[in-house]
Amino acid sequence: EFAAVMRALWSGQYRHISPKDFRAELGKHQRAFRGFEQQDSHEFLTILMDWLHLDLQITVKPPPKDTWSASDKAWYEFTKGQESLISRLFYGQIKSTVRCTVCAKTSVTYDSFSNLSLELPANASRCSLTDCLKLYLNGETIPGWNCPSCKEKRDAVKKLDISRLPPVLVIHFKRFFLDKETLMKKQTYIDFPLTDLDMRPFTLFSQAAPYNLYAVSNHYGTMQSGHYTAYCKSSVYGKWYHFDDHAVTEISSGDVKSSAAYILFYSTCRTA
């Protein structure tokens, strides 16, 4: 069904399409998407990408183990020798380092991601993407960590670094939060670059290519009663377009940033 949607989108035969069959197929496997109630687009995207990854997997021969770094080993343990177009384009890796504040013993783990889910600074009406990335990656204190060296619970500091960047970087903003059992939404305006996003300060390597924005998923209203739209940049015409259900209109690049931005889609200059 997903392939049918892609063929219809790229055929040039339709002004708009309604992927009802695709949604119905998803509903067979995920109860949340069976009805017509509003669901979270970030949850939908994460599930869809994981399913596509599993469906498109092929077996690849890994390089010799004597050439593996710790990051490589964790990556191949994650893929289990099975890669896909999805994992090659969208999946990255985070290095987590936990350090004991008493003996300085460190514990390092690696986790894969298909998108970066970022908190917003507390009580801020405006912030930048850089602020959100720093908040995500900066150290946090972990009380009562079981230190393998001290053999007892100690306070520790946890630090995150991006150890593998994907060609297509998806960034999600955590706008929704619980306040006294009520789901609320942060209306923070987030400033983000349309071109030349530099991720080098947040990675373990200095040769990361810059990213260009090519799409934004917007959310208006509340989680209970809201509406999604999208901004997408045409790779053919180099223009930005606003997609609102069946309506498509051209917009200026200055209209792309708003307090409704929920998910950003970036690609490296070499894949744009």
PEFENJO-V135381 format. One record per residue. RES is the residue in three letters. OMEGA is omega in degrees with one decimal (none if undefined). BURIAL is b if it has 16 or more other C-alpha atoms within 10 Angstrom, else e. D_CENTER is the distance of its C-alpha to the mean C-alpha in Angstrom with 1 decimal. Layout:
{{RES:OMEGA:BURIAL:D_CENTER} {RES:OMEGA:BURIAL:D_CENTER}}
This chain:
{{GLU:178.6:e:23.4} {PHE:177.8:e:20.1} {ALA:178.6:e:22.2} {ALA:177.2:e:24.6} {VAL:179.7:b:22.1} {MET:178.8:e:21.1} {ARG:-180.0:e:24.8} {ALA:-179.0:e:25.7} {LEU:-174.9:e:23.1} {TRP:-178.3:e:24.4} {SER:-176.4:e:28.0} {GLY:-176.6:e:28.9} {GLN:-171.7:e:31.1} {TYR:174.2:e:29.4} {ARG:175.3:e:28.8} {HIS:176.7:e:26.2} {ILE:175.8:e:25.5} {SER:-173.9:e:24.8} {PRO:-177.4:e:22.9} {LYS:-179.0:e:25.0} {ASP:178.8:e:25.7} {PHE:178.9:e:22.1} {ARG:178.9:e:21.3} {ALA:178.8:e:24.6} {GLU:177.2:e:23.6} {LEU:-179.6:b:20.4} {GLY:177.9:e:22.6} {LYS:-174.9:e:24.9} {HIS:-178.1:e:22.3} {GLN:-172.7:e:20.4} {ARG:-175.7:e:22.8} {ALA:-175.5:e:20.6} {PHE:-178.5:b:20.4} {ARG:-176.6:e:24.1} {GLY:-177.6:e:25.4} {PHE:176.0:e:24.9} {GLU:179.9:e:23.5} {GLN:177.4:e:20.3} {GLN:-177.3:e:17.2} {ASP:-177.6:e:13.7} {SER:178.4:b:11.6} {HIS:176.8:b:8.3} {GLU:178.8:e:10.6} {PHE:-178.5:e:11.9} {LEU:-178.5:e:9.0} {THR:179.1:e:8.1} {ILE:-178.7:e:11.9} {LEU:-178.7:e:12.6} {MET:177.4:b:10.6} {ASP:178.7:e:12.3} {TRP:-179.9:e:15.5} {LEU:177.5:e:15.5} {HIS:-179.7:b:14.9} {LEU:-176.7:e:17.9} {ASP:-174.1:e:19.9} {LEU:-175.3:e:19.7} {GLN:171.0:b:20.3} {ILE:179.2:e:23.1} {THR:178.8:e:25.0} {VAL:178.7:e:24.9} {LYS:-179.3:e:27.3} {PRO:175.7:e:25.9} {PRO:179.5:e:27.7} {PRO:-175.9:e:30.5} {LYS:-178.6:e:29.6} {ASP:177.1:e:31.7} {THR:-175.1:e:29.2} {TRP:166.5:e:26.1} {SER:177.6:e:24.6} {ALA:177.3:e:23.3} {SER:179.2:b:19.7} {ASP:-179.1:b:20.9} {LYS:179.4:e:22.7} {ALA:-179.6:b:19.6} {TRP:-179.0:b:17.7} {TYR:173.0:e:20.7} {GLU:177.8:e:21.1} {PHE:-176.5:e:17.6} {THR:-177.7:e:18.3} {LYS:178.8:e:22.0} {GLY:-180.0:e:23.1} {GLN:177.5:b:21.1} {GLU:178.6:b:18.6} {SER:174.7:b:17.4} {LEU:-179.8:e:16.2} {ILE:-178.3:b:12.8} {SER:-179.6:b:12.7} {ARG:-176.5:e:14.3} {LEU:-166.8:b:12.0} {PHE:-172.1:b:8.4} {TYR:175.7:b:8.9} {GLY:-175.6:b:9.5} {GLN:178.0:b:11.5} {ILE:173.6:b:12.3} {LYS:178.9:b:16.0} {SER:-180.0:b:17.4} {THR:177.6:b:21.0} {VAL:-176.2:b:23.3} {ARG:176.8:b:26.6} {CYS:-178.4:b:29.8} {THR:-179.2:e:31.3} {VAL:-175.3:e:34.8} {CYS:179.1:e:35.1} {ALA:174.9:e:31.9} {LYS:-179.0:e:31.0} {THR:174.8:b:27.4} {SER:-175.3:e:25.2} {VAL:174.3:e:22.3} {THR:179.3:e:19.7} {TYR:178.0:b:16.6} {ASP:178.3:e:13.6} {SER:175.9:b:11.1} {PHE:172.0:b:7.3} {SER:172.9:b:5.5} {ASN:176.3:b:1.9} {LEU:-179.0:b:3.8} {SER:-168.2:b:5.8} {LEU:171.0:b:8.7} {GLU:174.4:b:12.3} {LEU:177.3:b:14.6} {PRO:-177.0:b:18.0} {ALA:173.1:e:20.6} {ASN:179.2:e:23.2} {ALA:177.1:e:21.9} {SER:177.2:e:22.5} {ARG:173.5:e:20.8} {CYS:178.8:b:18.5} {SER:175.1:e:16.5} {LEU:177.5:b:13.0} {THR:176.9:b:15.0} {ASP:-178.3:e:16.3} {CYS:178.5:b:13.0} {LEU:178.3:b:12.0} {LYS:179.6:b:15.6} {LEU:-179.3:e:15.6} {TYR:-171.8:b:12.7} {LEU:-177.8:b:14.4} {ASN:-175.4:e:18.0} {GLY:173.5:b:20.4} {GLU:-179.4:e:21.2} {THR:177.3:e:24.5} {ILE:179.1:e:24.8} {PRO:174.7:e:28.2} {GLY:177.5:e:30.2} {TRP:179.1:b:28.4} {ASN:-178.1:e:30.6} {CYS:-179.5:b:31.5} {PRO:-179.9:e:32.8} {SER:179.3:e:35.2} {CYS:-178.8:e:36.6} {LYS:175.5:e:36.8} {GLU:-177.5:e:36.0} {LYS:178.8:e:33.4} {ARG:168.8:b:32.4} {ASP:-179.7:e:30.0} {ALA:177.4:b:27.2} {VAL:179.6:b:24.5} {LYS:-179.5:b:21.0} {LYS:178.3:b:19.1} {LEU:173.2:b:15.7} {ASP:175.2:b:15.2} {ILE:-177.5:b:12.8} {SER:177.8:b:15.1} {ARG:178.6:b:13.5} {LEU:177.8:b:11.3} {PRO:175.4:b:10.4} {PRO:177.1:b:12.2} {VAL:-175.5:b:9.3} {LEU:179.1:b:6.5} {VAL:-176.7:b:3.6} {ILE:-179.1:b:3.9} {HIS:178.1:b:5.2} {PHE:-179.9:b:8.8} {LYS:-178.1:b:10.9} {ARG:-174.8:b:13.9} {PHE:-179.2:e:15.7} {PHE:179.4:e:18.0} {LEU:175.8:e:21.3} {ASP:-177.3:e:24.6} {LYS:176.7:e:27.7} {GLU:176.0:e:26.2} {THR:-179.5:e:25.1} {LEU:-177.7:e:21.6} {MET:-178.8:e:21.2} {LYS:174.6:b:18.8} {LYS:-179.3:b:18.4} {GLN:-176.5:b:19.4} {THR:173.2:b:18.5} {TYR:-177.8:b:18.5} {ILE:177.6:b:15.8} {ASP:-179.7:b:17.0} {PHE:-177.9:b:14.7} {PRO:174.6:e:16.1} {LEU:179.3:b:16.6} {THR:172.5:e:17.7} {ASP:170.6:e:17.9} {LEU:-177.3:b:14.9} {ASP:-179.4:e:16.2} {MET:-177.0:b:14.0} {ARG:179.6:e:17.3} {PRO:-174.8:e:18.0} {PHE:-177.6:b:15.0} {THR:179.0:b:15.6} {LEU:-179.7:b:18.7} {PHE:-172.0:e:19.9} {SER:-175.4:e:21.4} {GLN:-178.4:e:21.0} {ALA:179.2:b:17.4} {ALA:178.0:b:17.6} {PRO:-179.2:b:16.6} {TYR:172.8:b:13.9} {ASN:178.6:b:14.8} {LEU:176.3:b:13.1} {TYR:177.8:b:13.9} {ALA:176.2:b:12.5} {VAL:171.0:b:11.8} {SER:-177.6:b:11.7} {ASN:173.9:b:14.3} {HIS:177.8:b:15.7} {TYR:178.2:b:19.4} {GLY:-177.9:e:21.6} {THR:177.0:e:21.0} {MET:-179.5:b:19.3} {GLN:-178.0:e:22.7} {SER:-176.1:e:23.6} {GLY:-176.8:e:21.0} {HIS:178.6:e:20.2} {TYR:169.4:b:17.2} {THR:179.5:e:17.6} {ALA:168.5:b:15.8} {TYR:179.2:b:16.6} {CYS:177.9:b:16.6} {LYS:179.5:b:18.4} {SER:177.1:e:20.9} {SER:-179.5:e:21.1} {VAL:-175.0:e:24.7} {TYR:-179.7:e:26.0} {GLY:-178.8:e:23.6} {LYS:177.3:e:23.6} {TRP:179.4:b:21.2} {TYR:178.3:b:21.6} {HIS:179.7:b:21.0} {PHE:-178.8:b:20.5} {ASP:-172.1:e:22.0} {ASP:-177.5:e:23.0} {HIS:-177.1:e:25.7} {ALA:178.0:e:26.2} {VAL:-179.3:e:24.9} {THR:176.6:e:26.1} {GLU:178.3:e:25.8} {ILE:176.2:e:24.6} {SER:179.7:e:24.8} {SER:179.3:e:22.1} {GLY:-179.9:e:23.2} {ASP:-172.9:e:22.1} {VAL:-178.7:b:18.4} {LYS:176.6:b:17.8} {SER:178.4:e:18.5} {SER:178.2:b:18.1} {ALA:-177.2:b:16.5} {ALA:-175.3:b:13.2} {TYR:177.6:b:10.5} {ILE:177.9:b:7.4} {LEU:178.3:b:7.8} {PHE:-179.9:b:8.0} {TYR:171.1:b:9.8} {SER:176.8:b:12.1} {THR:-177.3:b:14.6} {CYS:-177.8:b:18.1} {ARG:177.6:e:19.5} {THR:-176.6:e:17.2} {ALA:none:e:17.4}}
